[in-house]
Amino acid sequence: MGSLFVIDGTDGSGKQTQFEKLKERLSKDGIDYKTVSFPNYDSPSSSLVKMYLSGEFGENAKDVSPYIASTFYAADRYATFKKDLEKYYNDGGIILADRYTTANMVHQAGKISDKAEREKFISWLFDLEFNIYGLPKPTKVFFLNMPPEQTMKLMEGRENKFSHTEVKDIHERDKSHLIDSYNAACSVAKQYGWYEVSCVKDGSIRTREDIHEEIYNEVKKVLNK
């Protein structure tokens, strides 16, 4: 089996930036790898995800059950993995993922305020994706801990990934959802042993390069074992 490194966090936390920097660094070091970003907007498998995020099933994130929304994302991951990544991973390849099952643990679990119900949901999600769909469990998850007051500033004027406009999806435009997702992420990250990257130090956002060095050092530790 191969290695699967996941970069995750709330919207606006810098996932794509760190994903790109990690790709560049591995390429520079001559390390072979494949990448994937979820949702996979280039694939028909993300159609239901796009409908959900554009508000076709409800204008607010909490209008759609976390269980229902999660099935959209899980199907997209399954199709992408089976078509593009399974053989490479099974042959020992390295995969970098911009979001993964972990994103549902952040955004969908954030819809559930009751702790016991949230844990029940996460257990169901693990069973769905890792047992029923047979997707690989991450080797290491990097959680970019960027407080919501910072992410909201960083997201101003940012282009929507699938509409390519500045119109926000139902997650991004709902401030209460961003806060709930952040709180869920902090709790889940500790519970499941994600590697937490503090993006703010002494009241200021750390540089992209500083954050990247921390992530890359941890990746190298795993690869050198």
N, C-alpha and C positions, 0 to 999 in steps of 0.2 A: 504494500500500500504506500501511497505517497504522503505528502504533507499539504495541509490546507491552512493557510493563514488568512484570517478575516480581520478587516478593519471596519469597525462599526461605531455608532454613536447617534445622537439625535441630529435632526436636520440642522445644517449650518455649522456643524462641529469640525469641518475640514477633512472629511473622509476621502473625498475625491483627490484633494491636494496631496494627502499622505499616500494614497494609493499610487498616484502617478510618480511621486518621488521614490517610492519603494521599487517600482518597476524600473525606473532609470538606474537605480543603484545596483540592482541585481544584474541588469544587462551590462552595465559597466564592469562588473566583477566576473562576467562570463558565466553566470549561473542560468541554466535553462529553466523556464517556468511558463505557465499559461495563466491567463487572467480571465476573470468573469465579474460582471457587475449586475447586481440585482436591484430592482426588476430588470430583466433582459428586454429592454424596449425595442431591440432590433428583431425580436422573435414574436411570431403570432401567439406564443404561449403567454405573453404578458397582456393580452387583450382585456381580460377581466380586471387585472390590476389597474390598467389605464382607465377603465370605466369607473372603477371604485374611486380612484384618486381625483378624477375630474368631477365627481359629485353625482354621477348618474344613479347611484343607489342610495344617496342621502347627502345633503349639503354639509353635514358635520360628520367628523370621523366617528363619533360615538353613535351615530344613527345606524351603523352597520356593526353587527356582532363581531367581536374579535375572532370567534371561531369561523364564521363565514369568510371574513376578509383573509384570514390565514390560509384558507384552502386555495385562494387565488394565487397567493405568493408561492405556496408549496408546489402547486402544479407547474408554475413557471420554472422553479428551481429543478424539479424532476426532469422536465423536458430538456432543459439546457444541459444538465449533467449527463443524461443518457445520450444525447446527440453529439455533444462536443467534448466532454471531459472524462467520461468514465474509463475508457481504455488507458488514457494517459495517466490518470490518477492510479489505477490498479497496477500500472507498470512502474510505479514509484515516482511519478512526476510531482512537481511542486506547483500548487495552485494558489494564486492570490485572489481574494474575493473582496470586492467593495460591497459590503452588506451580505447577509446570509440569513439563515434561520434566526440568528441573533437579532435581526431587525424586527422580526415579529415579536420577539420577547421584549423589545423596547416599545414599539409603537402600539401593538395590539394589547400587550399586558398592561400598558399605561391606561387603557380604558377601564380597567377593573380596579376599584379602590379597595375592596376587601382582600386582605392578605391571603386567606385560605382559598378564596375563589381564584385569585391570581395564580397561586401555586398549582391549583387544579388545572388551570388553563395551560400553564407551561408544561406540565407533565403530559397533557394531551398532545400538545404541539410536538414535544420530543418524540412521542410514540408515532405520530403521523409522519414526520419527516425522516426520522432516523430508522424506525422499524418498518413501518408500512411502505414508505417510498424508498427506503434503503439508501438514503443520501449519507455521505460520509460526515462524521463528526469533525469539527474543527480541531486542528492540532494546537492552535493558539488563536485566541480572540483578543484583538487590541481595541479596548473601549476608549474612545476619545472623549474625555470628560470636559466638556465645554458648557459652563452654566448658561441657562436659558436667556438671561439678560444680555449675554454676549452674543449668543447665536441669533437673536432677533435683530441685532444691529448688523451682523454680518450678512444676513439674508436679504436685507433691503436692496431691491433692484436686481436680485439674482434671477437668472433665467430658469424657467421650469424645464426639467430635463426632457420631458416627452412632448410638451407643446411648443417648446422653444420660444416662449414668450415670458413676460414678467408676471403672468397670472399665476398665483400660487395654487398648489393642490390643496385638498381638504386638510391634510396634515399641517402643511406649512402656514396656512392662513388662520389656524385655530391656536391662539396663544395658550389657552388652557390645556390643549392637547400636547403642545410642546413641553409645558411644565410637567404635566402628568407623565409623559414619556421619559423625561429626564429623571424624575424621581424613581420611576420603575427601573430605569437603566442602572442607576447607582446601586439599587438594592440587588438586582439580578446579577450584576457584575461581581459583586462581593460573594454572593451565594454560589455562583458557578465558576469562580476562579478565573475570570477574565483578567487580562493584564490591563490595569487602569493607567492611562496616560493623562496626567493632569495638564490641561492645555493653558491654564492660567496660573501664574506664579506671582506672588506679592502684588496682586491686583491688576497685573498686566498679562495680556495674551503672549505666550511664548512664541518665538520665531518658528516659522515652518521648518527651518533647518534643524533647530534644537529638538523639536518634536520628532523629526525624521530620524535623527541620530539615535534617540532612545529606542524607537521601534526597530530600526535596523540592527542594533546591537542585540536585541532580544531574538530576532529572526536568526541571526548568525549563531547564537547559542544553540538553538534547536538544530540547525543544519549541521553544526560541527559535532554533534553528539555521536 
